[in-house]
Amino acid sequence: MSAAPSKTMAQKAAEFGLKPEEYELIVKRLDREPNLVELGVFSVMWSEHCSYKSSRKHLGKFPTKGPRVIQGPGENAGVIDIDDGQACVFKMESHNHPSYIEPYQGAATGVGGIMRDVFTMGARPVALLNALRFGDPSHPKTKRLVSGVVSGIGGYGNCVGVPTVAGETNFHRGYDGNILVNAMCVGLADADKIFYSAAPAPGLPVVYFGSKTGRDGIHGATMASQEFDDASEEKRPTVQVGDPFAEKLLIEATLELMASGAVAAIQDMGAAGLTSSSVEMAGKGGVGIELDLDAVPQREEGMSAYEMMLSESQERMLAILKPGREADGQRIFEKWGLDAATIGWTTETGRMVLKHKGEVVCDVPLAPLFDDAPLYDRPWVAPQPQPRLSPADVPAPSDWNEALLKLMRAPDMASKRWIWEQYDRHVMADTLEDSATGADGGIIRVHGTRKALAVTSDVTPRYVQNDPYEGGKQAVAEAWRNLTAVGAEPIAITDNLNFGNPERPEIMGQIVRAIDGMAEACRELDFPVVSGNVSLYNETNGAAIPPTPTVGGVGLLRDYAKRARFSGAKVGQSLVLLGETRGELGASMYLREIVGREDGAPPPVDLGVERRNGEFVRREIEAGRLTVVHDLADGGLAAAAIELALASKVGVQLRLADDVPAHAFLFGEDQARYLIAVDDAQSLVAAAEAASVPAAVVGQISGESVAAPGLFEVSCGQLEQAWEGWMPALMGDAA
Amino acid sequence: MKAAVVVFPGSNCDRDCKVAVERSTGAHVDMVWHGDTQLPDGVDLIVLPGGFSYGDYLRCGAMASLSPIMTEVKAAAERGVATVGICNGFQILCEAGLLPGALLRNERLKYVCKPVDLEVVNAQTRFTAGYQGRRQVAMTVGNGEGNFFADEETLDRLEGEGQVVFRYLDNPNGSTRGIAGIVNGQGNVLGLMPHPDRAFEAELGSADGAILFQSALASA
């Protein structure tokens, strides 16, 4: 082993993102200085990205069990039972830092990585979602980032052939220097054929297959665990390059290999590449691992052991095969034209031993790497509460017509057609609802059955900013509500926690309180967390992003014919509002876009009410009595009514309330509410009241405008123009 | 009735085509690997599915057109076997010389996925007879290189001889003369960019694609 002067190694450790005390801990655990390879291995395994060292203590608050949970957090993805021996496998993951530096490849490899997490578990990917946050539309970098990220997501997902069915996009100056790209993948598997990463025994062959290893992405996981500054673009070489064609071959080969019965354990090479995949497989299985790095398929000449272990080259898998099954592997890898090699064996030593060019270049115990990573209880301060606003604290619009048009062309409200028309939403021929149909979530059939999965991605960062606890609750509740609004039974969530630097107590306070709120909502709504990802250090030059804990929810429709839609309202129907409206304007879209303020407490979520109202709606949908349902969110009743009118190509005449001022009634963002178009409003109101759900007729479907007597009347054509026109105008594409 | 769907590395609508043909027609569908050198005996319909064969590297459809099975596909097409290339399959048919023209990058340089209304320009082909004179059908497109191009002389010939089968009512990708699908001179090889395999039952928004597969096998 090559000995390096300890001073240099300690300095290297700092460059790799390790704190001095963490380096000292490594020396203590090894009882000697690490060499460069070992230091590289420790630094990525102990990075925030791989070890969750700042968040782990708090992530334990999430409920992770439930009658339908087959596998909770800790594996590549979560697994839930969707009846009939079938399972749904899903996870969301961020690719924020790479996407800011190199938007096309950053976003593309984000999609590739999350798909691998899903098919590694034995599931065929069947749907993709993405949650995107960009900077202010007028920021000089925004357009280039939007264009690159959207092309990257489409370029990868379209080619692999998995439909991108839903998503959300926000713009805010808080993301100017640090965009968020969160990608979610949903897959289907047989419940008794789920594959795990734990190596079952010593003495088994470790097989590498997929693309060759190159020098791309070295130390990507470390980069993802550091703040940005003006020199961050110099980190472009740490961004990986994706090859969706290779991914498509990898999916087919992996699923075929699994079906052949040869696989004992399997793990994709994601963040921290060969290092984390081999450490996790051996560590979880309680065995050791020995790898011969000369056998690793290499794309470039003269790669060092350090480079191979730290490379984040894409589209690679590591499998531990059952004894004597290597020939099955070879046959399948040859068919799909993939590189493959047996690169090592599981051992009884409990150590990770790496050999390269006849030398042992790494020999460390697995325990400290795998489950002995530092755990921090970082100090935090409770966020400063914002005052709850009453309607009188917020002015009504001076020009109502203009206010409605301005609301609909606000960046967060406007149609994102420019984005989703670039995504293949129909491949696999099971898409029932997608971004185009305006449903509250995407819906895909479970192939060959009457069942369908409803999927959604939600969080309202401005709520979390003003009150992380209530905002965290709201993100979970909104996902639950979106699934409920189509008639699905909400089953479980994946979360993608995007925050700033956890070493700052006020940021740590956001993390802790948002998790508290989310956990509370998950418990009360029986909506456990089955997988997730934490992305911290989302800061540039000391400015943190708005706290953005994205929630990806999955629900089950037992018979997709009995689902509610967002469109299809007909002239002559009444509009019924379910749920109570007090007129919560704090942190509302109206307040920000029309009044120009971002203050106030967000609307509180009463989880008992949420559940009561939602269960009523779902029951009515299942009974076939409700077919047009839309949940209320950004922009309140006014926005929901306009969206419903545009989707159904009808007009809406709204009726105001006596007890709430008009602007608070129309723009308030009170939670647990649904807008329903129905023939027989009286029966619905009576049924709701019998279930203790507040209900009121708030309008009629008629005419060709959205109007409220004495306040406003705006033609549907004008509204549609405002809503559809904003994004093409921004991107310079008039169509 | 027997159909075969050819699977190239990177095909991603292969299963969709199999399911669409099975559900639309009840035909038995075999999946044929691109490296095979034989088609199933007595095959009545060959489908080249959509996707990104060979990652669309080099040029869409260029490498797939040289796959071993393509020799057999060409021979079968010359014998008069009904052959449909959808999306990437259309690109492969053009690259293989079974259909004239080429598919270029979309006019707006972006991938576009949307429902499209199509004019049935020629309702007398073996693929469109089942529309029974209906002039308009609905399918969806999903392509980045679906912009059909041919020289004026070829276009005039295609139009004059009834080889233009489908035309977009609202051209999504800049295709010359709005052309969405064409047949060869013999009338047994159809290439189209819209996906009948994503429009074979009402739940998917349209069942018009089913009729295309039914027509193709009706004469079998």
Interface residues (C-beta under 8 A of the other chain):
Chain A: S151 G154 G155 N158 C159 V160 G161 D243 P244 F245 A246 K248 L249 W336 G337 W420 E421 Q422 Y423 D424 R425 H426 V427 M428 A429 T431 L432 A436 R445 Y560 D733 A735
Chain B: P9 G10 N12 C13 R15 D16 V19 A20 G50 G51 F52 Y54 G55 D56 Y57 R108 K110 Y111 V112 C113 K114 P115 T140 G142 G144 H195 D197 R198 F200 E203 L204
